[in-house]
Amino acid sequence: MKKITYIGLCVLALSVGSCKKYLSQVPDDAITVDKIFTSRNNTDNFLANIYSAIPDELTQRYNGTGNSGPWTASSDEAKYNWDFNYSNNMNASTWSNTDGDVALYWNNYYVAIRNATYFMQNIDSANPAEVDANTKKTYKAEARGLRALYYYWLLRTYGPVPIIGDKVLDVNAPITDLRLARTPFDQGIDYVVTELDGAAADLNATPTNNAQYGRITSGICKAYKVEALLLKASPLYNGNTDFASLKNHDGTALISQTVDVAKWTAAAAAAKEFISTFVPTTYQLYQETDADPFIAAYKSCKNVVLANWNSEWIFARSNSGSYTQYDRTPKHVGAASPDGSNQGGGALGATQTMVDAYFMANGLPISDPASGYISTGFSSFKAPFDVAARNTYNQWVGREPRFYVGITYTGSYWLNQVSGSTLITDFTFNGNSGRSQSTSDVTPTGYVIRKDVTTSDNARGAIMLRLANIYLDYAEALNESDPGNADIVTYLNLIRKRADVPQYGAGGIPIPAGQVAMRAAIRNERRVELAFENVRYFDTRRWKIAETTDAGPFYGMDMTKSDNTFYNKTLLETRVFRKQRDYLFPVPNDEVLKNNNMVQNPGW
């Protein structure tokens, strides 16, 4: 999306430093306010500028590039070998409220919010000869939806934030008018939901043509309504007494201190409304076919994130730049790769914890004695991505299709073969992707994330929300509000069926008995289905379990060895997670220093 510079779109007053008289400070490459709405081109570019703040999560190697986050490697799914990645600070709990990596989302999203509000207030005055009434209505709704999304992303990252509403704060106003307090979390979510509903009413369900993919639709708004209500209902915000001290200076509590099951009911109702309205006419689970159901499931689960704008995608960032191919392609020293698709840095390693989370092909977790899981030794095994059976470590034999979508292990046949070659990944010390080849461009864990690897890093759609999320949201919200509801198993099984994993109540897999067991089943399914899609980080926090999942020892293979001792589980690092403090990003320190109404998050 093209970015252009506009005067008057400086950082929101919460972050104002020296924006006075900004209207007279027009760079040579900027256009003035009175010119923005005189032409269709300028109006379109202004709206594109608002869209440009949508995070590009394919660039997470450098935190903040395109508003990308540290989410994948700051969860228990993965680790970057490169020390410059901010997730390593977070995993050691050495991050600070003075870090630029902490402040950038706050600053950038509030700028985008201000831009959206300004656009909404002025689009009706656009030159009617250039922008017709229907376009004005649609554009205003798109900006409204975007503004709600930016607030939602602020809320899930920082917790309660100031909600500005329809004001465009005058940076020349008295400073007392600019010192805003934080809005209670529930009120913030309610505002987001109201704005998404309002935007949806004036938008189509689908893009008008292929060029419009990535623009806000009614489906996107209604889906993020589900996400927002689910966040509001979750334990981190629904009766979290650990945040009892988080209050404004006037004593206003910012986090609900009483558990309210009705919040889960509202989330379930929103999910059901979305499904009833948009499935299958607008969205449906992505499916590929093959004579072998296991291969069909592998293809479906692999390509659901790769096939641009397929039937399951609800929202994606269009034309995203990407570092994914290099980060998730092993080094493969000596591999023939004229186009570079076979060789990379391979520094984004999956943890042993994530490897162990995948089910066996029979649908059972590896911890179940009946699963058939073997933790040692080797077997001849043909993976779904391979052309022949290979001697494979038993931990990786007989797993479900999503395991082979997600994990590259030693002995894996590589995805992007050059004609006539057989490239096998080897992470052992002297292997083609081992530490003898590089100490930086190498996996830290003995595994590399395989999911979402393409043949090139050309701009593409970056998936942010898909139908599987909503199905799992619905099952979770129902289990918390109406345990035993038949829809819980129905929608959980739709996900398992597509993955060719035996469904609950069939194939020897009993339906989890009771709310607690079903909660664990839903969480395990989310973990596997949505692996490496920037969901797990936020799930463990909203469930208030990150103090367990994201702390303590993490393991991988023994990267110092080239013989079979490579396969010994070896300590990778011991992560630190400080309860209370590390659940939320801190409010940037500068905001607290210059705004005496701004309170800091607990522990910071």
C-alpha positions as CSV (number, residue, x, y, z in Angstrom):
1,M,0.0,0.0,0.0
2,K,1.4,3.4,-1.0
3,K,2.3,5.7,1.8
4,I,2.1,9.5,1.3
5,T,2.9,12.3,3.7
6,Y,0.1,14.5,4.9
7,I,0.3,17.6,7.0
8,G,-1.9,17.6,10.1
9,L,-1.4,13.9,10.6
10,C,1.3,14.1,13.3
11,V,1.4,11.9,16.4
12,L,-1.7,12.0,18.5
13,A,-1.7,14.5,21.3
14,L,-0.8,11.7,23.7
15,S,2.5,11.6,22.0
16,V,2.9,15.3,21.0
17,G,6.3,16.8,21.3
18,S,6.7,19.8,19.0
19,C,3.7,19.6,16.6
20,K,2.6,23.2,17.0
21,K,1.9,25.1,13.8
22,Y,2.2,21.8,12.0
23,L,-0.2,23.1,9.3
24,S,2.5,25.5,8.1
25,Q,5.2,22.8,8.1
26,V,4.6,21.2,4.7
27,P,7.4,19.0,3.2
28,D,8.1,19.3,-0.4
29,D,6.6,15.8,-1.1
30,A,3.4,16.5,0.9
31,I,0.0,17.8,-0.1
32,T,-1.9,20.4,1.9
33,V,-5.2,19.7,3.7
34,D,-7.2,21.8,1.2
35,K,-6.0,19.6,-1.6
36,I,-6.6,16.1,-0.1
37,F,-10.3,15.9,-1.0
38,T,-10.2,17.8,-4.3
39,S,-9.3,14.7,-6.4
40,R,-10.1,11.0,-6.4
41,N,-6.4,10.2,-6.5
42,N,-5.5,12.2,-3.4
43,T,-8.5,10.9,-1.5
44,D,-7.6,7.3,-2.4
45,N,-4.0,7.9,-1.3
46,F,-5.2,9.4,2.0
47,L,-7.2,6.2,2.7
48,A,-4.3,4.0,1.5
49,N,-2.2,5.9,4.1
50,I,-4.6,4.8,6.8
51,Y,-4.5,1.2,5.6
52,S,-0.7,1.3,5.6
53,A,-0.5,0.9,9.4
54,I,-2.0,-2.6,9.2
55,P,0.8,-4.8,10.7
56,D,2.9,-6.8,8.2
57,E,3.6,-9.9,10.3
58,L,5.7,-11.5,7.6
59,T,8.5,-9.1,8.6
60,Q,8.9,-10.2,12.2
61,R,12.6,-10.6,11.9
62,Y,12.9,-6.9,12.6
63,N,10.4,-6.0,15.2
64,G,8.2,-3.1,14.1
65,T,9.0,-3.2,10.4
66,G,5.6,-2.5,8.9
67,N,4.2,-2.6,12.5
68,S,5.2,-6.3,12.7
69,G,5.3,-7.8,16.2
70,P,7.5,-10.2,18.1
71,W,4.6,-12.6,18.5
72,T,5.8,-15.9,17.1
73,A,9.2,-16.1,18.8
74,S,7.9,-14.5,22.0
75,S,5.5,-17.4,22.4
76,D,6.4,-21.0,23.4
77,E,6.2,-21.9,19.7
78,A,9.6,-20.7,18.5
79,K,12.9,-18.9,19.0
80,Y,15.0,-16.7,16.7
81,N,18.7,-17.4,16.7
82,W,19.4,-13.8,15.8
83,D,20.0,-11.8,19.0
84,F,18.7,-8.6,17.5
85,N,15.2,-9.9,17.4
86,Y,13.3,-8.3,20.2
87,S,11.6,-11.5,21.3
88,N,14.8,-12.6,22.9
89,N,14.6,-9.6,25.3
90,M,11.0,-10.5,26.0
91,N,11.7,-14.1,26.7
92,A,14.4,-13.1,29.2
93,S,12.1,-10.4,30.7
94,T,14.8,-7.8,30.1
95,W,12.5,-5.6,28.0
96,S,11.9,-2.0,29.3
97,N,9.2,0.6,29.1
98,T,11.8,3.0,27.6
99,D,12.4,0.7,24.6
100,G,11.5,2.0,21.2
101,D,10.1,-1.5,20.3
102,V,7.5,-1.0,23.1
103,A,6.5,2.4,22.0
104,L,6.1,2.0,18.3
105,Y,2.7,0.3,18.2
106,W,1.3,2.9,20.6
107,N,2.6,5.8,18.5
108,N,1.8,4.3,15.1
109,Y,-1.7,3.1,15.8
110,Y,-2.7,6.4,17.4
111,V,-1.4,8.2,14.4
112,A,-3.5,5.9,12.2
113,I,-6.5,6.5,14.5
114,R,-6.2,10.2,14.1
115,N,-5.8,9.9,10.4
116,A,-9.0,7.8,10.2
117,T,-11.0,10.2,12.3
118,Y,-9.8,13.1,10.2
119,F,-10.7,11.3,7.0
120,M,-14.2,10.4,8.3
121,Q,-14.9,14.0,9.3
122,N,-13.9,15.4,5.9
123,I,-14.7,12.8,3.2
124,D,-18.3,14.1,2.8
125,S,-16.8,17.4,1.6
126,A,-14.8,15.7,-1.1
127,N,-15.2,17.1,-4.7
128,P,-18.5,15.4,-5.9
129,A,-17.2,15.5,-9.4
130,E,-14.3,13.2,-8.3
131,V,-15.8,11.2,-5.5
132,D,-19.5,10.1,-5.7
133,A,-21.8,9.8,-2.7
134,N,-21.7,6.0,-2.7
135,T,-17.9,6.0,-2.7
136,K,-17.9,8.5,0.2
137,K,-20.2,6.3,2.2
138,T,-18.0,3.2,1.6
139,Y,-14.7,5.0,2.2
140,K,-16.0,6.4,5.5
141,A,-17.1,3.0,6.6
142,E,-13.7,1.5,5.7
143,A,-11.9,4.2,7.8
144,R,-14.3,3.5,10.6
145,G,-13.5,-0.2,10.5
146,L,-9.8,0.5,10.4
147,R,-10.0,2.8,13.3
148,A,-11.7,0.1,15.3
149,L,-9.1,-2.4,14.4
150,Y,-6.3,-0.2,15.5
151,Y,-8.0,0.3,18.8
152,Y,-8.4,-3.5,19.1
153,W,-4.7,-4.1,18.4
154,L,-3.8,-1.5,21.1
155,L,-6.1,-3.1,23.6
156,R,-4.8,-6.6,23.2
157,T,-1.2,-5.4,23.4
158,Y,-1.3,-2.7,26.2
159,G,-4.6,-3.4,27.9
160,P,-6.8,-0.4,28.7
161,V,-5.9,2.6,26.5
162,P,-7.5,6.1,26.1
163,I,-10.4,6.0,23.7
164,I,-10.7,9.3,21.8
165,G,-13.9,8.7,19.9
166,D,-14.7,11.1,17.1
167,K,-12.4,13.9,18.3
168,V,-9.4,15.1,16.4
169,L,-7.4,16.6,19.2
170,D,-6.1,20.1,18.6
171,V,-2.4,19.9,19.4
172,N,-2.5,23.7,20.1
173,A,-5.1,23.2,22.8
174,P,-4.1,23.7,26.5
175,I,-2.0,20.9,27.7
176,T,-4.6,20.0,30.3
177,D,-7.0,19.1,27.5
178,L,-4.5,16.7,26.0
179,R,-3.7,14.7,29.2
180,L,-6.1,11.9,28.8
181,A,-6.7,9.0,31.2
182,R,-7.0,5.4,30.2
183,T,-10.5,4.1,29.4
184,P,-11.6,1.0,31.4
185,F,-10.9,-2.1,29.3
186,D,-14.5,-3.2,29.0
187,Q,-15.6,0.2,27.7
188,G,-12.8,0.2,25.2
189,I,-13.9,-3.2,23.8
190,D,-17.6,-2.0,23.8
191,Y,-16.5,1.0,21.7
192,V,-14.6,-1.2,19.3
193,V,-17.6,-3.5,18.9
194,T,-20.0,-0.5,18.3
195,E,-17.7,0.9,15.7
196,L,-17.3,-2.4,13.9
197,D,-21.0,-2.9,13.8
198,G,-21.5,0.6,12.5
199,A,-18.9,0.2,9.8
200,A,-20.3,-3.2,8.8
201,A,-23.7,-1.7,8.1
202,D,-22.3,0.4,5.2
203,L,-20.0,-2.2,3.7
204,N,-20.3,-5.1,1.3
205,A,-19.6,-8.7,2.4
206,T,-17.0,-9.2,-0.4
207,P,-14.7,-7.0,-2.4
208,T,-16.1,-5.6,-5.6
209,N,-13.2,-7.0,-7.6
210,N,-9.8,-8.7,-7.2
211,A,-8.0,-5.4,-6.8
212,Q,-10.0,-4.7,-3.7
213,Y,-8.7,-7.7,-1.7
214,G,-7.4,-6.5,1.6
215,R,-9.9,-3.7,2.0
216,I,-12.3,-3.7,4.9
217,T,-15.6,-5.6,4.4
218,S,-18.6,-6.3,6.6
219,G,-17.3,-9.8,7.1
220,I,-14.0,-8.5,8.4
221,C,-15.8,-6.2,10.8
222,K,-18.1,-8.9,12.1
223,A,-15.2,-11.3,12.5
224,Y,-13.2,-8.9,14.6
225,K,-16.2,-8.2,16.7
226,V,-15.9,-11.9,17.7
227,E,-12.2,-11.5,18.4
228,A,-12.8,-8.4,20.5
229,L,-15.6,-9.9,22.6
230,L,-13.6,-13.1,23.1
231,L,-10.7,-11.0,24.5
232,K,-13.1,-9.2,26.8
233,A,-14.5,-12.5,28.1
234,S,-11.1,-14.1,28.7
235,P,-9.5,-14.5,32.2
236,L,-6.9,-11.8,31.8
237,Y,-9.7,-9.2,31.7
238,N,-12.7,-11.0,33.1
239,G,-12.4,-10.9,36.9
240,N,-8.5,-10.7,37.0
241,T,-7.8,-9.8,40.6
242,D,-4.1,-9.7,39.9
243,F,-4.8,-6.4,38.1
244,A,-6.8,-5.0,41.0
245,S,-4.3,-2.2,41.4
246,L,-4.6,-1.0,37.8
247,K,-6.7,2.1,38.4
248,N,-6.8,5.7,37.1
249,H,-5.7,8.3,39.6
250,D,-9.3,9.0,40.4
251,G,-9.8,5.5,41.5
252,T,-11.5,4.2,38.4
253,A,-10.8,0.4,38.0
254,L,-9.5,-0.4,34.6
255,I,-9.9,-4.2,34.7
256,S,-13.1,-6.0,35.7
257,Q,-12.7,-7.6,39.1
258,T,-15.8,-9.9,38.9
259,V,-16.1,-12.9,36.6
260,D,-19.0,-12.4,34.2
261,V,-20.1,-15.5,32.2
262,A,-22.4,-13.2,30.1
263,K,-19.3,-11.9,28.4
264,W,-18.7,-15.4,27.0
265,T,-22.3,-15.6,26.0
266,A,-21.9,-12.4,24.0
267,A,-18.8,-13.7,22.3
268,A,-20.5,-17.0,21.4
269,A,-23.5,-15.1,20.0
270,A,-21.3,-12.9,17.8
271,A,-19.5,-16.0,16.5
272,K,-22.8,-17.7,15.7
273,E,-24.1,-14.6,14.0
274,F,-20.9,-14.5,11.8
275,I,-21.2,-18.1,10.9
276,S,-24.9,-17.9,10.1
277,T,-24.4,-14.7,8.0
278,F,-21.2,-15.5,6.1
279,V,-20.8,-19.3,5.9
280,P,-20.7,-20.9,3.4
281,T,-21.8,-18.0,1.0
282,T,-18.8,-15.8,1.7
283,Y,-16.3,-18.0,3.6
284,Q,-15.7,-21.7,4.0
285,L,-12.9,-24.0,5.1
286,Y,-10.3,-24.4,2.4
287,Q,-10.1,-27.9,1.0
288,E,-7.8,-29.6,-1.5
289,T,-8.4,-33.1,-2.8
290,D,-6.3,-36.2,-3.2
291,A,-6.9,-39.9,-3.5
292,D,-5.1,-40.3,-0.1
293,P,-7.1,-38.4,2.6
294,F,-3.9,-37.8,4.6
295,I,-2.2,-36.1,1.6
296,A,-5.4,-34.1,1.0
297,A,-5.3,-32.9,4.6
298,Y,-1.6,-32.1,4.3
299,K,-2.2,-30.0,1.1
300,S,-5.2,-28.2,2.6
301,C,-3.5,-27.3,5.9
302,K,-0.3,-26.3,4.1
303,N,-1.9,-24.1,1.4
304,V,-4.6,-22.5,3.5
305,V,-2.1,-19.8,4.4
306,L,-0.3,-19.8,1.0
307,A,-3.1,-19.7,-1.6
308,N,-3.8,-16.0,-1.8
309,W,-7.3,-14.9,-1.0
310,N,-8.8,-18.4,-0.8
311,S,-12.2,-19.1,0.6
312,E,-11.1,-19.3,4.2
313,W,-9.3,-16.0,4.4
314,I,-11.3,-13.3,6.3
315,F,-8.6,-10.7,6.6
316,A,-5.1,-10.3,5.2
317,R,-2.7,-7.5,4.6
318,S,-2.3,-7.2,0.9
319,N,1.0,-6.7,-0.9
320,S,3.0,-7.6,2.2
321,G,6.8,-7.6,2.0
322,S,8.2,-10.8,3.6
323,Y,11.3,-12.2,5.2
324,T,9.5,-15.5,5.9
325,Q,11.2,-17.6,3.1
326,Y,14.7,-16.8,4.3
327,D,14.0,-17.0,8.0
328,R,12.2,-20.4,7.6
329,T,14.4,-22.0,4.9
330,P,17.5,-23.8,6.3
331,K,20.9,-22.8,5.1
332,H,21.4,-25.9,2.8
333,V,25.0,-25.2,2.1
334,G,25.9,-26.7,-1.3
335,A,22.4,-26.9,-2.5
336,A,21.7,-26.0,-6.1
337,S,19.4,-23.1,-5.9
338,P,19.5,-20.7,-8.9
339,D,16.5,-18.7,-7.6
340,G,17.5,-18.8,-4.0
341,S,14.4,-20.7,-3.0
342,N,16.4,-23.6,-1.5
343,Q,18.8,-21.6,0.6
344,G,18.1,-19.4,3.6
345,G,19.1,-18.4,7.1
346,G,16.8,-20.9,8.9
347,A,17.1,-19.0,12.1
348,L,13.5,-19.2,13.3
349,G,13.5,-22.5,15.1
350,A,10.5,-24.3,16.5
351,T,10.8,-25.4,20.1
352,Q,10.6,-29.0,21.3
353,T,7.5,-27.8,23.2
354,M,5.7,-27.0,20.0
355,V,6.9,-30.1,18.2
356,D,5.5,-32.2,21.1
357,A,2.1,-30.4,20.9
358,Y,1.1,-31.9,17.6
359,F,-1.1,-35.0,17.7
360,M,-0.3,-38.4,16.4
361,A,-2.1,-39.5,13.2
362,N,-4.6,-41.4,15.3
363,G,-5.7,-38.1,16.9
364,L,-4.2,-38.7,20.3
365,P,-1.6,-36.5,22.0
366,I,1.8,-38.0,22.4
367,S,1.3,-38.1,26.2
368,D,-1.5,-40.7,25.8
369,P,-0.1,-44.2,26.3
370,A,-2.5,-45.4,23.6
371,S,-1.1,-42.9,21.0
372,G,1.7,-45.2,19.8
373,Y,4.3,-42.5,20.2
374,I,7.9,-43.7,20.4
375,S,10.5,-41.3,21.7
376,T,13.7,-43.1,20.6
377,G,15.1,-45.0,17.7
378,F,14.4,-44.8,13.9
379,S,12.0,-46.2,11.4
380,S,11.6,-46.1,7.7
381,F,8.9,-43.5,7.0
382,K,7.5,-41.5,4.1
383,A,6.4,-38.0,5.1
384,P,3.6,-36.4,3.1
385,F,6.1,-33.9,1.6
386,D,8.5,-36.6,0.5
387,V,8.9,-38.8,-2.6
388,A,10.3,-41.8,-0.8
389,A,10.5,-43.4,2.6
390,R,13.5,-42.3,4.7
391,N,15.2,-43.4,7.9
392,T,13.4,-41.0,10.3
393,Y,13.7,-40.4,14.1
394,N,10.7,-42.1,15.7
395,Q,9.5,-38.9,17.4
396,W,8.6,-37.6,14.0
397,V,7.0,-40.7,12.6
398,G,3.3,-41.2,12.4
399,R,2.3,-37.7,13.3
400,E,-0.8,-35.8,12.1
401,P,-0.7,-33.9,8.7
402,R,-0.3,-30.5,10.4
403,F,3.0,-31.6,12.0
404,Y,4.5,-32.0,8.6
405,V,3.1,-28.7,7.5
406,G,4.6,-26.9,10.4
407,I,8.0,-28.5,11.2
408,T,11.2,-29.1,9.3
409,Y,13.4,-31.7,11.0
410,T,16.6,-33.4,10.2
411,G,16.0,-35.8,7.3
412,S,13.2,-33.7,5.8
413,Y,12.8,-33.5,2.1
414,W,12.9,-29.8,1.3
415,L,9.8,-28.1,-0.1
416,N,11.3,-26.3,-3.2
417,Q,13.4,-28.9,-5.0
418,V,15.4,-27.9,-8.1
419,S,14.6,-30.3,-11.0
420,G,16.7,-33.4,-10.8
421,S,17.9,-32.8,-7.2
422,T,17.1,-34.4,-3.9
423,L,17.7,-31.9,-1.1
424,I,17.5,-33.3,2.4
425,T,17.8,-30.9,5.4
426,D,20.4,-31.9,7.9
427,F,20.7,-29.9,11.2
428,T,23.4,-32.0,12.7
429,F,26.6,-30.2,13.5
430,N,28.3,-31.1,10.2
431,G,25.1,-31.2,8.2
432,N,24.2,-28.9,5.4
433,S,22.3,-26.6,7.8
434,G,24.2,-27.3,11.0
435,R,26.4,-25.1,13.2
436,S,29.6,-26.0,11.4
437,Q,28.2,-24.1,8.4
438,S,27.2,-21.0,10.3
439,T,26.7,-19.9,13.9
440,S,24.2,-17.2,13.0
441,D,22.2,-18.5,10.0
442,V,21.2,-21.7,11.8
443,T,18.3,-22.9,13.8
444,P,18.8,-22.6,17.6
445,T,16.6,-25.6,18.3
446,G,17.3,-28.3,15.7
447,Y,14.0,-27.6,14.0
448,V,12.8,-24.8,11.6
449,I,9.3,-23.6,11.1
450,R,8.1,-24.9,7.8
451,K,4.6,-23.3,7.6
452,D,4.0,-20.4,5.3
453,V,7.2,-20.9,3.2
454,T,6.9,-19.9,-0.4
455,T,9.2,-20.1,-3.3
456,S,9.9,-16.3,-3.2
457,D,9.5,-13.4,-0.9
458,N,7.7,-11.2,-3.4
459,A,4.8,-9.1,-2.0
460,R,1.8,-11.3,-1.2
461,G,-1.2,-11.5,1.1
462,A,-0.3,-11.9,4.8
463,I,-3.1,-13.9,6.5
464,M,-4.3,-12.3,9.7
465,L,-7.7,-14.0,10.4
466,R,-9.3,-17.0,8.8
467,L,-12.5,-19.0,9.3
468,A,-10.8,-21.7,11.5
469,N,-10.2,-19.0,14.1
470,I,-13.9,-18.2,14.3
471,Y,-14.9,-21.8,14.5
472,L,-12.5,-22.3,17.4
473,D,-13.6,-19.0,19.0
474,Y,-17.2,-20.2,18.9
475,A,-16.3,-23.5,20.5
476,E,-14.4,-21.8,23.2
477,A,-17.0,-19.2,24.0
478,L,-19.8,-21.8,24.1
479,N,-17.8,-24.1,26.4
480,E,-17.4,-21.3,28.8
481,S,-21.0,-20.1,28.6
482,D,-23.0,-23.2,27.7
483,P,-20.9,-26.3,28.4
484,G,-22.3,-29.4,26.8
485,N,-23.8,-27.5,23.8
486,A,-23.6,-29.8,20.8
487,D,-22.1,-27.1,18.6
488,I,-18.9,-27.3,20.6
489,V,-18.0,-30.7,19.3
490,T,-19.5,-30.0,15.9
491,Y,-17.2,-27.0,15.2
492,L,-14.2,-28.6,16.9
493,N,-14.6,-31.6,14.7
494,L,-14.9,-29.6,11.5
495,I,-11.3,-28.5,12.1
496,R,-10.1,-32.0,12.9
497,K,-11.9,-33.4,9.9
498,R,-10.2,-31.1,7.5
499,A,-6.8,-32.1,9.1
500,D,-7.7,-35.8,8.7
501,V,-7.5,-36.2,12.5
502,P,-10.0,-38.6,14.0
503,Q,-13.0,-36.6,15.3
504,Y,-14.2,-36.6,18.9
505,G,-16.9,-39.2,19.3
506,A,-15.5,-41.3,16.4
507,G,-12.4,-43.3,15.6
508,G,-11.8,-44.3,19.2
509,I,-11.5,-40.7,20.4
510,P,-14.0,-40.0,23.2
511,I,-15.7,-36.6,23.5
512,P,-13.9,-34.8,26.4
513,A,-16.0,-35.2,29.5
514,G,-16.9,-32.0,31.2
515,Q,-16.1,-28.3,30.8
516,V,-12.5,-28.5,32.0
517,A,-11.5,-31.4,29.7
518,M,-13.2,-29.7,26.8
519,R,-11.4,-26.5,27.5
520,A,-8.1,-28.3,27.3
521,A,-9.2,-30.0,24.0
522,I,-10.2,-26.7,22.5
523,R,-6.9,-25.0,23.6
524,N,-4.9,-27.9,22.2
525,E,-6.7,-27.7,18.9
526,R,-6.1,-23.9,18.6
527,R,-2.4,-24.4,19.4
528,V,-1.9,-26.9,16.5
529,E,-4.4,-25.5,13.9
530,L,-3.2,-21.9,14.3
531,A,0.5,-22.6,15.0
532,F,2.9,-19.9,13.8
533,E,0.0,-17.6,12.8
534,N,0.5,-15.0,15.6
535,V,-2.3,-16.4,17.7
536,R,-0.5,-18.4,20.4
537,Y,1.2,-15.4,22.1
538,F,-2.1,-13.7,22.7
539,D,-4.0,-16.9,23.6
540,T,-1.6,-17.8,26.5
541,R,-1.9,-14.3,27.8
542,R,-5.7,-13.9,27.6
543,W,-6.0,-17.3,29.2
544,K,-3.7,-16.1,31.9
545,I,-1.4,-19.2,31.6
546,A,1.7,-17.5,30.1
547,E,3.4,-17.6,33.5
548,T,3.5,-21.4,33.0
549,T,3.8,-21.8,29.3
550,D,6.3,-19.1,28.7
551,A,8.6,-19.6,31.6
552,G,11.2,-22.2,32.6
553,P,13.3,-24.6,30.5
554,F,12.9,-24.9,26.7
555,Y,14.5,-27.7,24.7
556,G,15.7,-28.7,21.3
557,M,18.1,-31.1,19.7
558,D,21.8,-31.2,20.6
559,M,23.2,-29.0,17.8
560,T,26.8,-29.7,18.8
561,K,26.7,-33.3,17.7
562,S,26.8,-35.0,14.3
563,D,26.1,-38.6,15.5
564,N,22.9,-40.0,16.9
565,T,23.5,-38.0,20.1
566,F,22.1,-35.1,18.1
567,Y,18.7,-36.4,18.9
568,N,19.1,-36.1,22.7
569,K,16.8,-33.5,24.1
570,T,19.0,-30.6,25.1
571,L,18.4,-27.5,27.1
572,L,18.0,-24.5,24.8
573,E,17.3,-21.7,27.4
574,T,15.5,-21.0,30.6
575,R,12.9,-18.3,29.9
576,V,11.7,-15.8,32.5
577,F,8.2,-14.6,32.7
578,R,7.3,-12.2,35.5
579,K,3.7,-12.6,36.6
580,Q,1.6,-9.5,36.3
581,R,4.3,-7.5,34.6
582,D,4.9,-9.5,31.4
583,Y,1.2,-10.1,30.5
584,L,0.9,-6.7,28.9
585,F,3.2,-4.3,27.1
586,P,4.0,-1.3,29.3
587,V,2.6,2.1,28.4
588,P,5.6,3.9,26.8
589,N,7.5,5.7,29.5
590,D,7.4,9.0,27.7
591,E,3.6,8.9,27.7
592,V,3.6,8.5,31.5
593,L,6.2,11.3,32.1
594,K,4.4,13.9,30.1
595,N,0.8,13.0,31.0
596,N,0.1,13.0,34.7
597,N,-3.3,11.3,34.1
598,M,-1.6,8.3,32.5
599,V,-1.1,5.3,34.8
600,Q,1.4,2.6,34.1
601,N,0.6,-1.2,33.9
602,P,1.4,-3.3,37.0
603,G,5.0,-4.3,37.4
604,W,6.5,-1.6,35.2
